[in-house]
Amino acid sequence: MSKPALMQFVDTLTNSKELPAFKAGDTITVSYKIKEGNKERIQQFQGVVLQRSGSGTTATFTVRKMSGNIGVERIFPINSPFIEKVEVNKRGVVRRARIFYLRKLTGKKARIKERRF
């Protein structure tokens, strides 16, 4: 197998979906499949994108939501076969690519200004 044919084979194995453009500070809803026994259902995870990291097939993004008073973060691989769809709810105005400082903030301080078009 030559090098280009091998890369083409790897690209066919990792079926990349067309996701909407989003970055840190945006509020998104990720619909992903959960398998429980032999049943399969779709669960929604809505929160703020803290970061996007990596490139190519190993790229990931981290989403944080508040569940009661507890912050819940989840890391999603972009090319995961379990991700059904990603919706962008709000676009946020932040000056950084990784907004980990949001973890320490609570209440009104943890709000992100919405980007207007």
Disulfide bonds with the S-S distance in Angstrom:
none
